[in-house]
């Protein structure tokens, strides 16, 4: 059963009517409803094109958060082989909000790290909805250290509303862990590629996304705070999230124009949740292409390239 977003309700009605007709026909074989159902299918297809041709930033936020959107585990299972997970931070605990390990992308050995939100109530609670604690970021640092030691490229898949802000996380050094993870990204002498596959929220995202190349799926979002959080601060009203999303320039298209990201990966019509395998395949192709380019650079050139990227960030948008 398709999970429709608020702005897709008219589409849901049309697709629902087409399915009702076909259900009636299955119960009564003498009914001939195919022409009427086909007309409804065409109307739904045209509406889907119109809806996704002019998504507002707030609607893109809704698509990026869609519960059926493919998550980190889906990408790892589909794109990587010989995945060997690493657990724990060797200090306090294992954090299931961040998963990662050694793997192969095609024939290329890599280290892969990502936020995992979970796909049902149980797994979402176990993984804290993708909001990592300090242990998760320290695990990411362990993985990046391993990659640097053995000259393995790093791939990170970002999908989090932000780092977990709970009391225990703060007591165990949440901000310090985020800062050290970001620092480790910037110090790596191996290629690092990050893809925003859903939400990229605040320092919780940047901590594993300070890469040589940052790509975003077409309907993903990447921002310093959620639109609801921004609206609560600026207008004291979370219901102003639509205006906040417009002002924040959090879409892939805005961020590419500012130089914050380097590449936009096209999604299937209707978003990655409508054709997960196609979206995953597109991400895989982009990763292989970018890693092939970065593999031509030596250690010093990779560090210099990453430094240059972040020092110049936003200059294109300011110049315009």
RAJO-V100856 format. One record per residue. N is the residue number from 1. RES is the residue in one small letter. PSI is psi in whole degrees, -180 to 180 (* if undefined). OMEGA is omega as a letter, one per 20 degrees, with the letter a starting at -180 (none if undefined). D_CENTER is the distance of its C-alpha to the mean C-alpha in whole Angstrom. Layout:
BEGIN
<<N/RES/PSI/OMEGA/D_CENTER> <N/RES/PSI/OMEGA/D_CENTER>>
END
This chain:
BEGIN
<<1/x/128/a/23> <2/x/137/r/20> <3/x/106/a/19> <4/x/144/r/19> <5/x/166/a/18> <6/x/-46/a/21> <7/x/-6/r/21> <8/x/9/a/21> <9/x/-44/r/25> <10/x/-38/r/27> <11/x/-41/r/25> <12/x/-40/a/25> <13/x/-44/a/29> <14/x/-47/r/30> <15/x/-33/r/28> <16/x/-40/r/29> <17/x/-41/r/33> <18/x/-41/r/32> <19/x/-36/r/32> <20/x/-43/r/35> <21/x/-44/a/37> <22/x/-35/r/36> <23/x/-40/r/36> <24/x/-40/a/40> <25/x/-34/r/41> <26/x/-30/r/40> <27/x/-26/r/42> <28/x/99/a/45> <29/x/-17/a/45> <30/x/-15/r/48> <31/x/136/r/45> <32/x/96/a/44> <33/x/5/a/41> <34/x/-39/a/39> <35/x/-43/r/40> <36/x/-42/r/39> <37/x/-39/r/35> <38/x/-37/r/35> <39/x/-40/r/35> <40/x/-39/r/33> <41/x/-43/a/30> <42/x/-42/r/31> <43/x/-41/r/31> <44/x/-42/a/27> <45/x/-42/r/26> <46/x/-39/r/27> <47/x/-39/r/26> <48/x/-42/r/22> <49/x/-46/a/23> <50/x/-43/a/24> <51/x/-44/a/21> <52/x/-5/r/18> <53/x/-20/a/20> <54/x/51/r/21> <55/x/132/r/18> <56/x/163/r/18> <57/x/-39/a/15> <58/x/-40/r/16> <59/x/-34/r/15> <60/x/-37/r/12> <61/x/-43/a/11> <62/x/-42/r/13> <63/x/-42/a/11> <64/x/-27/a/7> <65/x/4/a/9> <66/x/130/a/11> <67/x/-21/a/12> <68/x/4/r/13> <69/x/139/r/9> <70/x/138/a/9> <71/x/-180/a/8> <72/x/-48/a/8> <73/x/-38/r/12> <74/x/-42/r/12> <75/x/-43/a/11> <76/x/-44/a/13> <77/x/-35/a/16> <78/x/-35/a/16> <79/x/-28/a/15> <80/x/145/r/17> <81/x/162/r/20> <82/x/35/a/23> <83/x/123/r/20> <84/x/104/a/22> <85/x/152/r/20> <86/x/137/a/21> <87/x/149/r/22> <88/x/160/a/23> <89/x/7/a/23> <90/x/26/a/27> <91/x/-51/a/28> <92/x/-53/a/27> <93/x/176/r/25> <94/x/139/r/22> <95/x/112/a/19> <96/x/-7/r/17> <97/x/-24/r/14> <98/x/127/r/13> <99/x/153/r/14> <100/x/167/r/15> <101/x/-170/r/18> <102/x/145/a/20> <103/x/179/r/19> <104/x/135/r/20> <105/x/101/a/18> <106/x/-124/r/21> <107/x/2/a/24> <108/x/119/r/22> <109/x/135/a/22> <110/x/169/r/19> <111/x/128/a/18> <112/x/136/a/14> <113/x/142/r/12> <114/x/159/r/9> <115/x/137/r/8> <116/x/119/a/10> <117/x/-23/a/10> <118/x/162/a/13> <119/x/5/r/14> <120/x/176/a/18> <121/x/-46/a/20> <122/x/-50/a/21> <123/x/-32/r/18> <124/x/-39/r/16> <125/x/-42/r/19> <126/x/-38/a/19> <127/x/8/r/16> <128/x/36/r/16> <129/x/30/r/13> <130/x/7/a/11> <131/x/105/a/13> <132/x/150/r/15> <133/x/176/a/18> <134/x/-35/a/20> <135/x/-34/r/21> <136/x/-43/a/17> <137/x/-33/r/17> <138/x/-32/r/20> <139/x/-41/r/19> <140/x/-39/r/17> <141/x/-43/r/20> <142/x/-44/a/22> <143/x/-40/r/20> <144/x/-36/r/19> <145/x/-43/r/23> <146/x/-44/r/24> <147/x/-43/a/22> <148/x/-39/a/24> <149/x/-38/a/27> <150/x/14/r/27> <151/x/49/a/25> <152/x/133/r/22> <153/x/153/r/19> <154/x/130/r/16> <155/x/126/r/13> <156/x/139/a/10> <157/x/111/a/6> <158/x/128/r/5> <159/x/83/a/4> <160/x/145/r/7> <161/x/-16/a/10> <162/x/169/r/12> <163/x/151/a/14> <164/x/127/a/17> <165/x/20/a/20> <166/x/163/a/23> <167/x/-46/a/26> <168/x/-40/r/26> <169/x/-42/r/23> <170/x/-39/r/25> <171/x/-31/a/28> <172/x/10/r/26> <173/x/48/a/25> <174/x/-50/a/21> <175/x/-38/r/22> <176/x/-41/a/23> <177/x/-41/r/21> <178/x/-45/a/18> <179/x/-43/a/21> <180/x/-33/r/22> <181/x/-42/r/18> <182/x/-43/r/18> <183/x/-42/a/21> <184/x/-41/r/21> <185/x/-45/a/18> <186/x/-21/a/20> <187/x/-10/a/23> <188/x/136/r/22> <189/x/18/r/24> <190/x/160/r/22> <191/x/139/r/19> <192/x/128/r/16> <193/x/132/r/13> <194/x/144/r/9> <195/x/126/r/6> <196/x/107/a/4> <197/x/-10/r/2> <198/x/-103/r/3> <199/x/141/r/5> <200/x/100/a/6> <201/x/114/r/10> <202/x/-153/a/13> <203/x/-25/r/14> <204/x/-28/r/12> <205/x/-46/a/9> <206/x/-31/a/12> <207/x/-25/r/14> <208/x/19/a/12> <209/x/11/r/11> <210/x/70/a/14> <211/x/169/r/15> <212/x/-42/r/17> <213/x/132/r/15> <214/x/124/r/11> <215/x/157/r/9> <216/x/140/r/7> <217/x/150/a/7> <218/x/-39/a/10> <219/x/20/r/9> <220/x/168/r/6> <221/x/153/a/8> <222/x/118/a/9> <223/x/167/a/12> <224/x/-20/a/15> <225/x/159/r/15> <226/x/154/r/14> <227/x/-37/r/16> <228/x/-42/r/19> <229/x/-43/r/19> <230/x/-45/a/20> <231/x/-37/r/22> <232/x/-34/a/24> <233/x/-48/a/25> <234/x/-41/a/26> <235/x/0/a/28> <236/x/31/a/28> <237/x/108/a/27> <238/x/-19/r/23> <239/x/-8/r/24> <240/x/21/a/24> <241/x/-28/r/20> <242/x/-45/r/20> <243/x/-39/r/22> <244/x/-44/a/20> <245/x/-38/r/17> <246/x/-43/a/20> <247/x/-26/a/21> <248/x/-15/a/18> <249/x/56/a/17> <250/x/2/a/13> <251/x/162/r/12> <252/x/-38/a/11> <253/x/-43/r/15> <254/x/-44/a/16> <255/x/-32/r/14> <256/x/-40/r/15> <257/x/-28/r/19> <258/x/-9/a/19> <259/x/11/r/18> <260/x/-38/r/15> <261/x/165/a/13> <262/x/-19/a/15> <263/x/142/r/13> <264/x/128/r/12> <265/x/120/a/11> <266/x/142/r/13> <267/x/158/r/12> <268/x/155/r/15> <269/x/128/a/17> <270/x/2/r/16> <271/x/162/a/12> <272/x/-27/a/11> <273/x/-20/a/12> <274/x/-24/r/16> <275/x/72/a/15> <276/x/-40/a/13> <277/x/-36/r/15> <278/x/-41/r/15> <279/x/-43/a/11> <280/x/-42/r/11> <281/x/-40/r/14> <282/x/-40/r/13> <283/x/-43/r/11> <284/x/-44/r/14> <285/x/-41/r/16> <286/x/-43/r/14> <287/x/-45/a/14> <288/x/-41/a/17> <289/x/-45/a/19> <290/x/-43/r/17> <291/x/-35/r/18> <292/x/-40/r/22> <293/x/-45/a/22> <294/x/-26/a/21> <295/x/-13/r/24> <296/x/-13/a/27> <297/x/144/r/26> <298/x/-180/a/28> <299/x/-50/a/27> <300/x/-39/a/29> <301/x/-36/r/27> <302/x/-44/r/24> <303/x/-42/r/24> <304/x/-40/r/26> <305/x/-43/a/23> <306/x/-42/r/21> <307/x/-46/a/23> <308/x/-42/a/24> <309/x/-47/a/21> <310/x/-29/r/20> <311/x/-31/a/24> <312/x/-2/a/23> <313/x/129/r/20> <314/x/-10/a/21> <315/x/-33/r/24> <316/x/-45/a/24> <317/x/-37/r/23> <318/x/-39/a/26> <319/x/-36/a/28> <320/x/*/none/28>>
END
